Each structure stands twice: as structure tokens, then as C-alpha cells.
Amino acid sequence: MSYKNNIKQRNKTIQGLRSFKDTLPTSVKKIIKKKGHIYSEALNNWKYIVGEELFKVCYPKSFKNSNKFHISTLIVMVKRGKEVELEYSKKQIIDKMNSYFGYTVVEKLKLVSFDSSLIDLDKKDNSNNHVTNVKYIDKISDIKNNKIKKSLIELSKLFKQK
């Protein structure tokens, strides 16, 4: 094992086998140290944490880590008019978050309401129109390769199903 000076990221690097944390760039290490993984895990498991009904009306916006002056806070966006329901289940959400991670991650939930007419989380499109617009259908029809044309049309059908 030999040592090599590397100016870009660290003063010294170790050639040969090294741990995963030593291979990460320093900017990624800073993000992980700021507990960015907590926010991403909360996003991925939000439906499990809050339940089906609250999942439709709220989502996590950001996570602020604790330091000397502040406690760790999860900021949650809530549809206007549904704040009371989330306010009553704050304690349960904090308990589920902490039990999911295995230690005290969130100490406080902060609610921020938004107008549901601007953003509709549970909006379903039941129309039978194609997802692709007319201008995209024209562009797809201009493609000379039939395989690519068919695959793009199938891709638009899959987007319609979701």
C-alpha cells in the first residue's frame, strides 16, 4: 500500500483497498454528514409513516438538522383545510419516524399549508386522450424508423396508464 498526494480532494490518498467512505467525494460526504439521507428516506417511506389518508394531503418539504441553537425539524407541506388532521397526528408521525430510523431523528414537525387549487396531489386524469400532444404525435409520425416509432407510441401509452 502506497501513499499518494492528491490536490483535488484530499491531502493524502491511500492506493489499494479502502473503505467506501474514503472513496466518496468530499462534497458528497458533507451532504451525508448533514443527514440528507433522512429526508430522502422520509420521502420514500412517507406513505408508510403517515398513512393512506394523510399521504394524499401532505408531503415532506425539507429537513433541518439539529445544532447548538435549533432542534431537528421536518417541514411538511399540507393542503389548506387539512392542517387540523395533521396537527392531531403530529406525535404519531414523530414516533413512527424515530422508530423507523432507530434513534431520535425528528423532534419537531413544522406545518406549511398550500392552496390545493394550485397543486392537486390526488388528481386523476380519466380522459381517453393520448398523453402525447398533437405536436409530439406529428413529430413521432415524421420518424422514418418503424421500430423507434412504435416504441415511442408504446411509451406514451405507458405514461397514460400511470
C-alpha positions as CSV (number, residue, x, y, z in Angstrom):
1,M,0.0,0.0,0.0
2,S,1.5,3.3,-1.0
3,Y,0.5,6.9,-0.3
4,K,-0.1,9.4,-3.0
5,N,-0.6,13.2,-2.7
6,N,-3.8,14.3,-4.4
7,I,-4.5,18.0,-4.6
8,K,-8.1,17.8,-5.8
9,Q,-9.9,16.3,-2.9
10,R,-7.7,15.3,0.0
11,N,-4.1,15.9,1.0
12,K,-3.3,12.2,1.0
13,T,-5.0,9.2,-0.5
14,I,-4.3,5.5,0.0
15,Q,-3.7,3.3,-3.0
16,G,-5.2,-0.1,-2.9
17,L,-8.2,-1.3,-1.0
18,R,-10.0,1.4,1.0
19,S,-13.3,1.8,2.7
20,F,-16.4,3.1,0.9
21,K,-16.4,6.4,2.9
22,D,-12.9,7.2,1.7
23,T,-13.9,6.8,-1.9
24,L,-16.7,9.4,-1.8
25,P,-16.0,12.9,-2.9
26,T,-15.8,15.5,-0.1
27,S,-18.9,17.3,-1.3
28,V,-21.0,14.1,-1.0
29,K,-19.5,13.5,2.5
30,K,-20.7,16.9,3.6
31,I,-24.3,16.2,2.4
32,I,-24.3,12.8,4.2
33,K,-23.0,14.4,7.3
34,K,-25.8,17.0,7.2
35,K,-28.2,14.0,7.3
36,G,-29.5,14.4,3.8
37,H,-30.3,10.7,3.8
38,I,-33.0,11.3,6.4
39,Y,-35.0,13.5,4.1
40,S,-34.7,11.0,1.2
41,E,-35.8,8.1,3.3
42,A,-38.7,10.1,4.7
43,L,-39.8,10.8,1.1
44,N,-39.5,7.2,0.1
45,N,-41.5,5.9,3.1
46,W,-43.9,8.8,3.6
47,K,-46.9,6.7,2.8
48,Y,-46.0,4.1,5.5
49,I,-45.2,6.8,8.0
50,V,-48.3,8.9,7.8
51,G,-50.9,6.5,6.4
52,E,-53.0,6.5,3.3
53,E,-55.4,9.4,4.2
54,L,-52.7,11.9,5.2
55,F,-50.5,10.8,2.3
56,K,-53.0,12.3,-0.1
57,V,-53.0,15.7,1.6
58,C,-49.3,16.3,2.7
59,Y,-45.7,15.6,1.8
60,P,-42.3,16.5,3.4
61,K,-40.7,19.6,2.1
62,S,-37.4,19.7,3.8
63,F,-35.4,18.5,6.9
64,K,-33.4,20.8,9.1
65,N,-30.8,19.1,11.3
66,S,-30.2,19.9,14.9
67,N,-27.3,22.1,16.0
68,K,-26.4,24.1,19.1
69,F,-29.3,26.5,18.6
70,H,-32.1,24.6,16.9
71,I,-33.7,21.1,17.2
72,S,-34.1,18.8,14.2
73,T,-37.3,19.8,12.3
74,L,-39.2,18.2,9.5
75,I,-41.1,20.7,7.4
76,V,-44.3,19.3,6.0
77,M,-46.5,20.8,3.2
78,V,-50.2,20.4,4.0
79,K,-53.3,21.1,1.9
80,R,-55.2,24.1,3.1
81,G,-58.1,22.9,5.4
82,K,-56.4,19.7,6.4
83,E,-53.9,21.2,8.9
84,V,-56.0,20.1,11.9
85,E,-55.9,16.4,10.9
86,L,-52.1,16.5,10.6
87,E,-51.8,18.6,13.8
88,Y,-53.6,15.9,15.8
89,S,-51.3,13.1,14.4
90,K,-48.0,15.0,14.8
91,K,-46.9,12.9,17.8
92,Q,-47.7,9.6,16.0
93,I,-45.7,10.8,12.9
94,I,-42.7,11.8,15.0
95,D,-42.8,8.4,16.8
96,K,-43.0,6.5,13.6
97,M,-40.1,8.4,12.1
98,N,-38.0,7.8,15.1
99,S,-38.9,4.2,15.3
100,Y,-38.2,3.7,11.6
101,F,-34.7,5.1,11.9
102,G,-34.0,3.6,15.3
103,Y,-33.0,6.8,17.1
104,T,-34.4,10.3,17.6
105,V,-34.3,11.8,14.2
106,V,-37.1,14.3,14.3
107,E,-38.0,16.3,17.4
108,K,-40.5,18.8,15.8
109,L,-42.8,18.9,12.9
110,K,-43.5,22.3,11.2
111,L,-46.6,22.6,9.0
112,V,-46.7,24.8,6.0
113,S,-50.1,25.0,4.2
114,F,-50.5,25.4,0.4
115,D,-53.5,26.0,-1.8
116,S,-54.9,22.8,-3.2
117,S,-56.2,24.5,-6.3
118,L,-52.6,25.2,-7.5
119,I,-51.3,21.7,-6.8
120,D,-53.6,18.7,-6.6
121,L,-51.8,15.6,-5.2
122,D,-54.6,13.1,-5.8
123,K,-55.7,14.4,-9.2
124,K,-56.6,11.6,-11.6
125,D,-56.8,12.0,-15.4
126,N,-59.7,9.9,-16.6
127,S,-59.8,11.2,-20.1
128,N,-59.3,8.8,-23.0
129,N,-57.0,11.2,-24.9
130,H,-53.4,10.2,-25.6
131,V,-50.8,11.6,-23.3
132,T,-48.7,12.8,-26.2
133,N,-49.8,16.2,-27.6
134,V,-50.7,16.7,-31.2
135,K,-47.3,18.3,-31.9
136,Y,-45.5,15.3,-30.5
137,I,-47.7,12.9,-32.4
138,D,-46.7,14.8,-35.6
139,K,-43.0,14.6,-34.7
140,I,-43.4,10.8,-33.9
141,S,-45.1,10.3,-37.3
142,D,-42.2,12.0,-39.1
143,I,-39.8,9.4,-37.8
144,K,-38.8,7.0,-40.6
145,N,-37.7,4.1,-38.4
146,N,-40.7,2.0,-37.7
147,K,-39.3,0.3,-34.6
148,I,-38.5,3.6,-32.9
149,K,-41.9,5.0,-33.9
150,K,-43.7,2.0,-32.4
151,S,-41.6,2.1,-29.2
152,L,-42.4,5.8,-28.7
153,I,-46.1,5.2,-29.1
154,E,-46.0,2.4,-26.6
155,L,-44.0,4.6,-24.2
156,S,-46.7,7.2,-24.4
157,K,-49.4,4.6,-23.7
158,L,-47.4,3.5,-20.5
159,F,-47.4,7.1,-19.3
160,K,-51.1,7.2,-19.9
161,Q,-51.6,4.2,-17.6
162,K,-49.7,5.7,-14.8
